[in-house]
């Protein structure tokens, strides 16, 4: 597994299904051997960068594409459980 170890707060903005925007702090980028995917763990924050709930973490599939990246939704409950277990193992 790999973890985002840079000592800087990196933020991204997600467009949610309802069209609203949500700022998130990147907590980790890590691999899960069981699924063969790389995942990103995001913590939703308010406009001041304060977490709404430290226990609410969004997990997505993560793909690097040159100097940019893209994320995809996790498709199944089994994959969600594997991604969550991978993130928990980083703690």
Secondary structure, DSSP 8 states (H G I E B T S, - for coil): ------SS--EEEEE-TTS-EEEEEEEEEEEETTTTEEEEEEEEB-TTS-BS-TT-EEEEEEEEETTEEEEE---SHHHHHHHHHHHHTT-
